[in-house]
């Protein structure tokens, strides 16, 4: 008999609690309630509030008038130091020691994937041989500059070194250690494919 009374009391408590919850929802209760309103009424702080006309989607995040351009994608070589692809270019170390006289082909490419990986392929030749060098690893973009440029950093998994880059207006430049002696020696410019 005692169990039955407790069971009846439990049902009564649940029933009263449910009724109070429904009543509170129907009244729109709560400390932050502004009062009765109809669907479509704009409340202070609602997205699109005239007090915050800049961003109808989220009043806490301001609009970015200059969003960063997309960096990921495919690029084709367009510059080797101050020379164009197909021209003979003397690559030299900063101390003046010659690396070699090479002719880079337009098929040399740099691909940046959106997940932060890169693949770099140099196709070039000297007077006697043709060569292909592959490099791959990861890249990161810095914050956009006022001129629209974005600093880039690369970490090679192939050669276990790092090198800087910069992108602006669909062009990407890297400063690269071509001979692998630990010193940056060549500026390569790439254009978006």
C-alpha positions in Angstrom: 0.0 0.0 0.0 2.8 2.4 0.8 4.3 1.8 -2.7 1.0 2.7 -4.3 0.8 6.0 -2.4 4.4 6.9 -3.4 3.6 6.0 -7.0 0.5 8.3 -6.9 2.6 11.1 -5.3 5.3 10.7 -8.0 2.7 11.0 -10.7 1.2 14.1 -9.1 4.6 15.8 -8.7 5.4 15.0 -12.4 2.1 16.3 -13.5 2.4 19.6 -11.6 6.0 20.1 -12.8 4.9 19.5 -16.4 2.0 21.9 -16.1 4.3 24.6 -14.7 6.8 24.1 -17.5 4.1 24.4 -20.1 2.7 27.6 -18.5 6.2 29.2 -18.3 6.8 28.4 -22.0 3.4 29.8 -23.0 4.1 33.0 -21.2 7.6 33.4 -22.7 8.9 33.6 -19.1 12.4 34.1 -18.1 14.6 36.9 -16.9 15.5 38.0 -20.4 12.0 38.1 -21.8 11.1 41.4 -23.5 7.4 40.8 -23.5 4.9 39.4 -25.9 5.9 39.5 -29.5 4.7 38.1 -32.8 6.6 36.0 -35.3 8.8 38.4 -37.4 9.1 41.0 -34.6 12.7 42.1 -34.2 14.1 42.0 -30.7 17.2 43.9 -29.5 20.2 41.7 -30.2 18.5 39.6 -32.8 20.6 39.0 -36.0 19.8 41.8 -38.4 19.0 44.2 -35.5 19.2 47.8 -36.9 21.6 48.6 -34.0 24.1 46.2 -35.8 23.5 46.6 -39.6 26.9 45.3 -40.6 26.3 41.6 -40.2 22.9 40.1 -40.4 24.2 36.6 -39.7 26.0 37.1 -36.4 26.1 40.4 -34.5 29.2 39.4 -32.5 31.4 38.8 -35.6 32.1 41.9 -37.7 32.2 41.7 -41.5 35.6 41.5 -43.1 35.7 44.0 -45.9 38.9 42.5 -47.3 38.7 38.7 -47.0 41.9 36.8 -47.8 42.1 35.5 -51.3 42.3 31.8 -51.6 45.8 30.6 -51.7 45.4 26.9 -52.4 45.5 25.8 -56.0 47.9 25.0 -58.8 50.7 27.4 -60.0 53.0 27.3 -63.0 56.5 28.7 -63.0 56.8 32.2 -64.4 60.1 33.5 -63.0 63.5 32.3 -61.9 65.3 35.1 -60.2 64.9 37.7 -62.9 64.6 35.4 -65.9 61.7 33.8 -67.6 61.2 30.0 -68.1 63.0 28.7 -71.2 65.9 31.1 -70.7 69.3 30.0 -69.4 69.7 31.1 -65.8 72.9 31.1 -63.7 72.0 30.0 -60.2 74.5 31.1 -57.6 74.8 31.0 -53.8 74.8 34.2 -51.8 78.6 34.0 -51.5 78.8 34.1 -55.3 79.7 30.4 -55.9 77.9 29.1 -59.0 75.4 26.3 -58.6 74.8 25.8 -62.3 73.5 27.2 -65.6 70.0 25.8 -66.1 67.0 26.3 -68.3 63.7 25.8 -66.4 60.7 24.5 -68.3 57.2 25.9 -68.1 56.0 22.5 -66.9 57.6 23.2 -63.4 54.7 23.5 -61.0 53.7 24.2 -57.4 50.4 22.8 -56.0 49.1 23.9 -52.6 46.3 21.7 -51.4 43.6 23.3 -49.1 44.6 21.0 -46.2 48.1 22.4 -46.0 50.2 20.2 -48.2 52.3 21.1 -51.2 53.9 19.4 -54.1 56.7 21.2 -56.0 58.1 19.9 -59.3 61.0 21.5 -61.1 61.7 20.4 -64.6 64.9 21.9 -66.0 67.9 21.1 -68.2 71.5 22.0 -68.8 73.5 21.6 -72.0 73.7 17.8 -71.6 70.9 16.5 -69.4 67.2 17.0 -68.4 66.3 16.8 -64.7 63.2 16.6 -62.6 63.2 17.4 -58.9 60.2 16.7 -56.6 59.6 18.2 -53.2 56.6 17.9 -50.9 55.6 18.9 -47.5 53.3 21.4 -45.6 52.5 25.0 -46.0 50.9 27.7 -43.8 49.5 31.1 -44.6 50.0 34.2 -42.3 47.6 37.1 -42.0 46.9 39.2 -45.1 48.9 42.4 -45.4 47.3 45.8 -46.2 48.5 45.4 -49.8 46.7 42.0 -50.1 49.8 40.0 -49.8 50.0 36.9 -47.6 53.2 35.6 -46.1 53.6 31.8 -46.5 55.9 29.3 -44.8 56.8 25.9 -46.2 58.3 22.9 -44.4 59.7 20.2 -46.7 59.2 16.6 -45.8 61.5 15.6 -48.7 64.6 17.7 -47.7 63.7 18.4 -44.0 64.2 22.2 -44.4 62.0 25.3 -44.4 61.6 28.2 -46.8 59.5 31.4 -47.0 57.0 32.5 -49.6 54.6 35.3 -50.4 51.4 35.5 -52.5 49.7 38.5 -54.1 47.4 39.0 -57.0 47.4 35.3 -58.1 51.2 35.1 -58.1 53.3 33.2 -55.6 57.0 33.6 -54.9 59.2 31.2 -52.9 62.8 31.7 -51.7 64.3 28.3 -52.2 67.6 26.5 -51.3 68.0 24.9 -54.8 71.4 23.2 -54.1 70.5 22.0 -50.6 73.4 23.6 -48.8 71.3 25.3 -46.1 71.3 28.7 -47.7 68.4 30.3 -49.7 69.8 30.9 -53.2 67.0 31.3 -55.7 63.7 33.2 -56.1 61.0 31.3 -58.0 57.8 33.0 -59.1 54.7 31.1 -59.9 51.4 32.1 -61.5 48.0 30.6 -60.8 47.0 28.0 -63.4 
